[in-house]
Amino acid sequence: MRPVLDFWDSDGFELWPVAEVEPYLPLHGRLTPAEVGTAVMRIVGFNDLDPQPWERPRRPPRPREPLDSFLHGLLTFDSVYAGGGLRVTDGATGTTFLPGCCAGIGEWRDWFDVLDDGGATFFGHDPVARVERAGDTVRLLVDAELDDGPVIELPAAEARRLLAGVERDLTAFLALAAGWATHHLPDHAAPVTTALADALDLRPPAP
């Protein structure tokens, strides 16, 4: 189980160094600086939206300077979004559970709702990724719209252990990103780090 960030092509991006990465970029504490830059670019890009009329004056107009313009959404939205989620691979069968469209990596704590309260939670569509609990078993439906689609099953206790690993990976990535921002975005490091923490549903790291 790994937290992964949905990714698009970085061709033409020049505001800071980035790397070529796989379509779902795993977040953890062992990324290179260029990979961290890629992840930050992608999270900023998810929020790179102009203020709507009803958001003013709460969100000021977009600045003209390229860097400030690109960071504007990340730093002015009340809550920021990062597409992705948790990727789970069954080593025995090779089945992989991936977040669907419109799922956010910041929803990772919703897995605990399934573990603690039962029921089911959806993590995006196309395909419809569904997680449900049945007794002491957690079932991961790769595409809930298929009657006989692939399923990953694991004990609830194992799911909790894996989720603890997810939190460690995200926390380690955020610490890397905070150091990266100090070097590459010195004038914006603190607010960028706080916004990244919001996107990942974590507390900002201590200075």
C-alpha positions in Angstrom: 0.0 0.0 0.0 1.6 3.2 -1.2 0.3 6.8 -1.4 0.5 7.9 -5.0 0.0 11.2 -6.8 -1.8 11.3 -10.1 0.5 12.8 -12.7 0.6 14.5 -16.0 3.4 15.3 -18.5 5.9 17.9 -17.3 7.1 19.0 -20.8 7.7 22.7 -21.0 7.8 23.3 -17.2 10.7 25.6 -16.3 10.0 27.2 -12.9 12.1 24.7 -11.1 13.8 21.3 -11.9 11.5 18.3 -12.4 12.0 14.7 -13.4 10.2 12.3 -15.6 8.2 9.9 -13.4 5.6 7.1 -13.8 1.9 8.0 -14.2 1.2 7.4 -10.5 4.1 9.0 -8.5 4.6 7.3 -5.1 5.2 9.7 -2.3 7.8 8.8 0.3 11.0 10.0 1.9 13.4 8.7 -0.6 12.6 10.8 -3.6 15.3 12.8 -5.4 15.1 16.6 -5.3 13.9 16.6 -8.9 11.2 14.0 -8.1 10.1 16.2 -5.2 9.9 19.1 -7.5 7.8 17.1 -9.9 5.4 16.2 -7.0 5.2 19.8 -5.9 4.6 20.9 -9.5 1.7 18.5 -9.8 0.0 19.5 -6.5 0.4 23.2 -7.4 -1.1 22.4 -10.8 -4.2 20.8 -9.4 -5.0 24.2 -7.8 -3.8 26.4 -10.6 -7.3 28.0 -11.1 -8.3 31.6 -11.5 -10.5 33.1 -8.7 -14.2 33.0 -9.5 -16.3 36.2 -9.1 -18.0 34.9 -6.0 -14.6 34.2 -4.4 -13.5 37.8 -4.4 -12.2 39.6 -2.4 -11.4 36.5 -0.4 -9.1 35.4 -3.2 -7.2 38.2 -4.8 -6.6 38.4 -8.6 -3.8 36.2 -10.1 -0.4 37.9 -10.1 1.4 38.4 -13.4 4.8 37.2 -12.3 5.1 33.6 -13.6 6.1 31.9 -10.3 3.6 33.9 -8.1 0.9 33.2 -10.8 1.5 29.5 -10.7 1.5 29.3 -6.9 -1.5 31.6 -6.6 -4.2 28.9 -6.3 -2.2 26.8 -3.9 -1.7 29.7 -1.6 -5.1 31.3 -1.7 -7.6 28.4 -1.7 -9.1 27.7 1.7 -8.5 24.0 1.1 -6.3 22.6 -1.6 -6.6 19.3 -3.6 -4.1 16.8 -4.9 -5.4 14.0 -7.2 -4.4 10.5 -6.3 -4.9 8.1 -3.4 -3.6 4.8 -2.2 -2.3 2.1 -4.6 -2.5 -1.4 -3.2 -0.9 -4.4 -5.0 -1.6 -8.0 -4.1 1.7 -9.7 -4.5 0.1 -13.1 -4.8 -2.2 -12.4 -7.7 -0.7 -9.2 -9.2 -4.0 -7.4 -8.8 -3.6 -3.6 -8.3 -6.2 -1.3 -6.7 -5.8 2.3 -7.9 -7.7 5.5 -7.0 -10.2 6.5 -9.7 -10.8 9.9 -11.3 -11.4 12.8 -9.0 -10.1 10.9 -5.9 -7.8 12.9 -3.7 -4.7 11.8 -1.9 -5.9 13.8 1.1 -8.7 11.3 1.5 -6.4 8.6 2.8 -7.8 8.9 6.3 -11.2 7.9 4.9 -10.0 4.3 5.0 -10.2 4.4 8.7 -13.9 5.2 8.5 -14.3 1.8 6.8 -12.2 0.1 9.4 -13.8 1.8 12.4 -17.4 2.1 11.3 -17.9 -0.6 8.6 -19.8 0.1 5.5 -18.0 1.2 2.3 -16.2 4.2 0.8 -15.6 5.1 -2.8 -12.3 6.5 -4.1 -13.1 7.9 -7.5 -14.7 6.7 -10.7 -13.7 5.4 -14.1 -13.1 2.8 -12.6 -15.2 3.0 -9.5 -12.8 2.1 -6.7 -14.6 0.9 -3.6 -13.3 -0.2 -0.2 -15.7 -2.1 2.1 -15.5 -4.1 5.3 -17.1 -7.5 5.8 -16.4 -8.8 9.3 -12.7 -8.9 9.9 -11.9 -8.6 6.2 -11.4 -5.5 4.1 -12.3 -5.9 0.4 -10.9 -3.6 -2.2 -13.0 -3.7 -5.4 -10.9 -2.5 -8.3 -14.0 -1.6 -10.3 -17.2 -1.9 -8.3 -19.3 -1.6 -11.5 -18.2 -5.0 -12.6 -20.1 -8.0 -11.1 -17.0 -10.2 -11.3 -14.3 -7.6 -11.2 -10.9 -8.2 -9.4 -10.9 -7.9 -5.7 -8.1 -7.7 -3.1 -9.0 -9.0 0.4 -6.9 -8.5 3.5 -7.5 -8.7 7.3 -8.6 -5.5 8.9 -5.6 -5.6 11.2 -3.2 -5.8 8.2 -5.0 -2.8 6.6 -4.3 -0.8 9.8 -0.7 -1.7 9.7 -0.4 -0.7 6.0 -2.2 2.6 6.7 0.4 3.3 9.4 3.0 2.9 6.7 1.1 5.3 4.4 1.2 7.9 7.1 4.9 7.5 7.6 5.5 7.8 3.8 3.4 10.9 3.5 5.1 12.5 6.6 8.5 11.7 5.2 7.6 13.2 1.8 6.3 16.4 3.5 9.6 16.8 5.4 11.5 16.4 2.1 9.2 18.9 0.4 9.6 21.4 3.2 13.4 21.3 2.8 13.0 21.4 -1.0 10.8 24.5 -0.7 13.4 26.3 1.5 15.9 25.8 -1.3 13.8 26.3 -4.4 11.1 28.7 -3.2 12.7 30.6 -0.3 10.2 33.5 -0.5 7.2 31.1 -0.3 8.6 28.1 1.6 6.4 28.4 4.8 3.0 28.9 3.1 3.8 26.3 0.4 4.7 23.7 3.0 1.5 24.5 4.9 -0.5 24.1 1.8 1.1 20.8 0.9 0.3 19.6 4.4 -3.3 20.5 3.8 -3.4 18.7 0.5 -2.0 15.5 2.2 -4.2 15.9 5.3 -1.2 16.2 7.6 0.1 18.7 10.1 2.8 21.0 8.8 6.3 19.9 10.0 8.0 21.9 12.7 10.4 24.5 11.4 
